[in-house]
């Protein structure tokens, strides 16, 4: 198969694959009333959804008791992850259906789902009655109560009395964090303004409860307005979710939101979010965005509350992601205040000024690093972008080629290609980009359910750069990043440096519009929405899947999240790692001894004080995260928060005291392109500042020097 003109999108969007659509006909009498149409549409939707996955998924499942148990477990977790509403007796009642969901799917009925809908509404109504009573009275923070914050370690409450007791603790904890935050802000403000009116502890406690009542009133108002379709979406996505974390159902309005997010320009904060276990988590920060420029929001942060400037914060626990996004997005120039929880457990407010996300910062760019008479070229590639519509847009492969040629004109002695945080994108560009560093040959294998592995090749004999090469990865490098890095490793073309392994996403997804499964006589049930299905899997040319395992670095450097299970492996119902037949390829013959280069690097890393501090902090972070029981005694809580603050400050100070100072500068041709633009200049200066103190980049530079010598 010729590679020319073939386009793949290797992320959460789409991939071009073969598919045959099966037209759906109900075979039943045409319904007339609205209720009959809705019931029949529910049945049609369930049938079409499951059949589309069965026909197209790379690894379909049998609809049996095990499938039913998996759906039951996932749905119960998503229905009430925080275990704030359902009682153990409710769960016992629902467990009768644990092995019957597959039969209900085949029959097209929603008996189990309707029961959960009724139970949840009943419990929400009951909790609404007593949470107001709890907030009517001041909390006693002198007792030695504790609360378990890890939902996985808690059981469902036995009765309404226990449930009310749990809500009392939960609200008390929220009040505790609010008071502590007010106290810290007040202390800081009083240092700058000696005429500030100081609130007493009791006044802060009363203010916290007042704001909590408003926040919870809004929360329960949202819960009570939840339509059956809202909960049905969770149920359907639990059925679909058993096929894997990247397969999902998108109702019509959600598909529209997805399409908007993929268009490339958002007016907001420039953070990509995902809903996980009842919380909204930051999955990535867009380069050049308000969040990127502000600098405090990080991948992995949980967003607990959202506040508009001058207004009380809204608790977004158990909130649909589209509702959370509506709160976070806003007009350019306005401020949004996010209450976030760090991995360490530290809770803090971050203020971000909304703006349009400028996509220019997602494009490839380069710099020169000088070290001991050696000039190193550095290329940063945030994602594998492509002009899929062939409308004259930019492509990552072409841009990286241009950056390579600019660096060659500067007579660099080696190149560092930085793919840290690069979540993927265009497979075509990953293959072409690999070809910049090898003569020609296979790059990756792509296998479908019904088809043998297709070998995707670089057919261009030319080599843009044949000098020393280091590719940098981390836990957030995924998909196309892993394909390029794996090929470089399999050809012995360069050295991979970074976290122990990359993300481990080795699958392709495609969107299927469910309306295409309907005949003209069934058009009254449109629109049904869309389903995103895993249809293919990637394999390295050595035969290994990149799925789950990712790409293991040749040189491992300490990272902040080294002791956490991150990436594909932390997801549920993931596709397994496997291997197929390797592809013959001619390895590159390096001009250096790789074992010697790796050994020297490992020795330097082990002796580097800054790397030692990063590793110690990573261990501390893991320990803090594992400690999920929190004291509700105010003095004890404040003392623990002060300890966390002190640890963070000490770590930041150690990074500052031991910071490296790389000699990094722009290429003159690039300076000419942005020096008249103050915004671009500001973004560039921040970029250079961060590079200069990047200890991992410093090690990559030293590795290049060893490869050169």
Residue, then its C-alpha position, 0 to 999 in steps of 0.5 A: x500500500x502506498x503511504x502517500x495521501x494516507x492520513x491517520x489521527x492518533x489520539x482521541x479523535x479519529x482514524x481512517x479504517x474500513x467499516x461496513x454499516x448495518x442499517x437498523x430496522x426495528x421491525x415493530x409497529x411504528x409508535x405514535x405517542x411521544x412516550x412510545x417514541x421515547x421508549x422505542x428510541x431508547x431500545x433502538x439506541x441501546x441496540x445500535x450502540x452495542x451492535x456498532x461496537x461488536x461489529x467494529x471494535x478491535x477486541x469485542x466482548x461476549x455479552x455474558x454474565x462477566x460482561x454484566x458484572x463489569x458493567x454493574x461495577x463500573x456503573x455503580x462506581x460512576x453513579x455514586x463514586x463518592x458514596x454520598x447518596x446510596x445506602x448499603x441496602x440500595x446496593x444489595x437491592x441493585x446487586x440482584x441485577x449484577x448478572x442480568x444486565x447483559x440479558x436486558x441489553x439483548x432485550x433492549x430494556x432498561x429495568x436495572x437503569x430505571x431502578x437506579x434512577x428511582x433510588x438515586x432521586x429518592x436518596x438525593x431528596x433525603x440528603x437535601x433535607x438533612x444537609x441544610x440542618x447540618x449547616x444551620x449549626x456551627x461546627x466543633x473543630x476541637x474534637x479529634x474526628x477524622x474522615x477517610x477521603x479515599x472513596x475506595x477505602x469507604x463502604x456505603x453507609x448502612x442506614x440514613x443515620x450513618x449517612x447523615x453522620x457521614x455528610x456531617x463529617x464531609x461538610x465539616x471537612x469542607x468548612x475546615x478547608x474554607x476557613x483555613x483558606x480564609x485565614x491564610x488570605x487574611x494573614x497575607x492581606x493584613x501584611x499589606x494593609x494594616x487597616x484591614x478588618x480582621x474576621x474572628x474564627x467564629x466569623x470565618x466559620x459562619x461565613x464558610x457555612x453561609x457560602x457552603x449553603x449557597x454552593x450546596x443549594x446550587x449543587x442539589x438544584x443541579x442534581x434535582x434537574x437531572x433528567x433521565x437522559x443525563x443519568x442514561x448517558x452515564x449508564x450507556x457509557x458504563x456499558x461502552x466503557x467496559x470495552x476500554x477507556x478510549x471507547x465512549x458514547x457521545x450524545x448529540x450535544x456532547x459530540x458537538x462540544x467535542x468537535x468544538x474542542x478539536x477545532x483548535x481555539x478555545x476562549x478560556x484557560x487553555x487546560x484540557x480536562x477529563x472527568x475521573x471518578x467524580x472529579x474534574x482532573x487537568x489532563x494537559x496544559x496547552x502551550x502558550x495558553x493562560x494556564x501555561x503563562x500563569x504557571x501554577x495549574x499542572x497536569x494531574x491537579x483536581x479542580x474542586x471548585x470554580x468561582x467567578x471574580x467577586x462571587x462564591x465558589x461553586x463545588x464541582x464534585x460529581x459534576x458533568x464535565x460539560x457543566x464544569x467547562x461552562x463554569x470555567x470558560x468565559x469572556x476574554x479578560x475575565x478572571x476565574x478562580x479555581x480551587x485545586x488539589x495537588x497530588x501532595x494533598x495541598x489545596x490552593x486557589x489559582x486565579x487565571x485571566x481568560x484569553x483566547x488560546x493561541x495555537x502558534x505555541x503548539x507548533x515546533x520551535x528550536x533553540x541553541x544550547x552551548x556547553x563547553x564549546x559544543x553547540x546542541x540543537x534543541x527542538x520542542x514539539x508539543x504535538x503531532x499536528x497536521x493539515x488533514x483537510x489539505x487547506x494549506x495548513x501546517x504539519x509537524x513533519x514539515x515544521x520539524x524538517x525546517x527546524x532541523x535545517x535551521x539548526x544544521x545551518x548553525x552547525x550544531x553537534x547534535x540534536x535533542x528532540x523534546x516530546x515530553x507532554x506530547x500526547x500524539x496526533x498525526x501518524x502520517x507526520x510521525x512516520x515522515x518525521x522518523x524518516x528525517x533521521x533514517x534512510x528508509x524502511x518500516x516505522x510502525x505496524x498497524x493491525x485491525x481486527x479483521x486485517x493482518x498487520x500493515x507495515x507503515x514505511x518511510x519510503x524517502x531515501x534522504x536523511x535530513x539529519x545523521x548526527x547524534x540524537x536524543x529523544x526526550x519522553x515523559x509519562x505524558x508522551x503518548x501515541x504518535x510520540x511513542x511511535x517515533x521514539x520506538x522506531x528511533x530505539x528499534x533502529x538504534x538511531x538515537x538514545x531515549x531519555x526520560x521517565x521510566x516509560x511513556x504513556x502507553x496508548x497504543x490504540x486507534x479510535x474512530x468516530x461512528x455516527x449512529x444515525x448511519x445505522x438507521x433506515x429512512x423509516x427509522x429516521x424519527x429516532x434521529x439524532x442518536x449521537x456518536x460512538x468512539x470505538x477502538x478499531x486498531x492497534x499499533x505495534x513496533x517494528x520489533x513486534x512489541x505493542x506500544x499499548x500499556x507498556x509504552x516506550x521504556x527509556x534507555x536512560x531513566x531520570x527522576x521525575x515528579x510522578x515516578x512512583x505513581x501509576x500513570x498513563x494507560x495502566x491507571x485506566x480501567x478495562x485497558x487492552x492488554x500488551x501483546x506482540x506480533x511478528x517483527x519486521x526486518x529492518x536495517x539498523x543504524x550503525x552508531x559512531x558511539x558506544x551506547x552502553x558506555x554513553x548510558x553508563x556515564x549518564x546513569x553515574x552522573x544522574x546518581x551523583x546529581x544533587x538536584x536529581x536526588x532532591x527530585x527523587x526524594x520529593x517524588x517519594x514524599x509526594x507518594x507517601x502524602x498521597x497514600x495518607x487519606x485519613x484527614x483530621x477534622x481538628x482545626x489545629x491538627x489540620x492547620x499544622x499538617x497544611x503548614x507542614x505541607x507548605x513548608x515541604x513545598x517551600x523547601x523543595x522549591x528552594x532546593x530547586x532554586x539553589x541548585x538550579x542549572x544555568x544552561x546557555x540557551x538562546x534563540x536562533x537569530x532568524x526566529x528573533x526577527x520574527x517575534x521581536x516586534x510582538x510583545x506577547x510573543x516576546x513574553x512567551x518566548x522569554x518564559x520558554x527560555x527561562x524554563x529551559x535554562x533551569x531544566x536539569x533533564x535537558x542539561x543531562x540530554x545535552x551531556x549525553x549528546x556530548x558523550x555521543x559526540x566524543 
